[in-house]
């Protein structure tokens, strides 16, 4: 026992002074015999690659709680970039180098297949007993599964949400729109009437810059029209199907530069949300975190007059939200795997997810928390949105997802930004690009 | 100098002067070999293989397969076309603007030192900061470009970076703003080597200002201009950070350039072989253009590089 502690201690150290390290190990060795019998080394520095949280106070509280309950363990947070793509590139760079200075990391919902196939993420099956797994929302767990093994534990779920100005809809006696064409009609009506009063509004804002969020936004239109990006049964691209083409054409002809300003072609989440919380758009598409921001009187001019609903769809289709959310993964090169698991188990536990839900508005991944009285009291929409979270649709699952995403981003951005682009030809060429990548993943 | 070397050479008794010379060159050669030749050759070696980080265990040699695929890759061809357009537009504008700046700060006027220092500020700024600033300038809600174009009439404000053509022009503008002063610095050095007597003699002969510029300044500036062009061309081919910060290649791939495309392939998609092939192409094109420029330089200046 003491020997194990000593060995792990020698490697985990950031502290370079030999004597200090030795001293550390002696202390660690003593502690190992007295406490935390299920954790291999209680005197570990756990390195956690995370992003800058929107609500830092609750994260500080959670980390402090973990350290208090696991004496001797210390969590060092390494803050990565906000953009998911930039975060991916930074994190994979560390993992490619087999660097042992990362123990736990956040994974976007689209990464587990890649991290699993590349051998960067540790399989968690041996740590994570079956009964525990059943408490999680199955769609979120599925996103973390690759070839039968589990590579991450979902911490919170994101799914596309439709926000609206409840005060404006009430003023004109309208109900939240159920279909996209209805949304467009309502938006034009409200914008025109408000303009007569000298208030200049836009109808809608979403995320249409050439980046990952564009894929999520467009997926929702395509699925809401009974289309698909990849035909899962056939394993073939379906981006050039009539349903998918019609949905893309609708966004190009009715949304971009019409109910939404052309500027949405340069917007990620923060810019599009800024427009909404300044009271300059009627409708808005975003992830669940936007609720907290839009109702914060310090940051938002429309606090208290925000409504939330499932995303509209097209007639004949059903509402579909893109599945997002972040998972905790463990590096295969971590030298503190047991301790890392203790941290992952702690963060994804019921009580910490509850803290995150209450403090940061993050939607839990444990199904039972959607019945929790405190959470529902603070976020009544979680009860109503439960079906949306449970039904959120994943993006294509593939170890080559980044390549698929680049093809899709380029295609969507081209046809949306350039009204002269030949939609069918671009769709065919994107389809060919996707087909090539799927073929590559299947080979051998 | 000569005596110094000879004296030193005696320390290496039994070795010829040539061997001593080689010995002196060795450290520099080792540095270049380790930091330049090795990565280039290694990139080439990688570019002949299929290496996909997220599909390990399937690495194999594919010879020129990656290059063949590159030729058929529409996104890569678009990135190449964008890169060439960017190189042509930005280098010409930068050298022209640099020439103008150099002619001005070469004159004697009050506060010249201050102006010379101020001219260098854009160049001294980290590109990421400058790119972020240009992104703000082009913003559709609070951007300076809109304020200049439309004043307080916010209804007219446009999203410049949402238009493929304007996004590309913005990229060129940002680069010209940022690096013209570097060209100016090189051209200024060239200007200062032109003796004043030539201008005096020309003035006595009754040459006009234009004649003095086109018959004396320009021909004598040719080496400096070519060196400025050479440096700017090589830099422009490797444009990456402006694109990364300002547009991420969008909208619709209209600002995607080769280096950014290669970065996406290697760092996001993990296609080490294919991405390396792109790097090798960028290297070869840059090398070819550089050799062309150096051939155009007069002999004396060429030896000076």
Interface residues (C-beta under 8 A of the other chain):
Chain A: X85 X88 X89 X92 X93 X96 X113 X114 X117 X118 X119 X200 X209 X210 X211 X261 X262 X263 X264 X265 X266 X274 X275 X399 X400 X402 X403 X406 X409 X410 X413 X414 X415 X416 X417 X418 X421 X429 X433 X440 X441 X443 X444
Chain B: X52 X53 X54 X55 X56 X58 X74 X75 X140 X141 X154 X155 X158 X159 X161 X162 X163 X164 X247 X248 X249 X250 X251 X252 X253 X254 X256 X264 X267 X268 X269 X270 X271
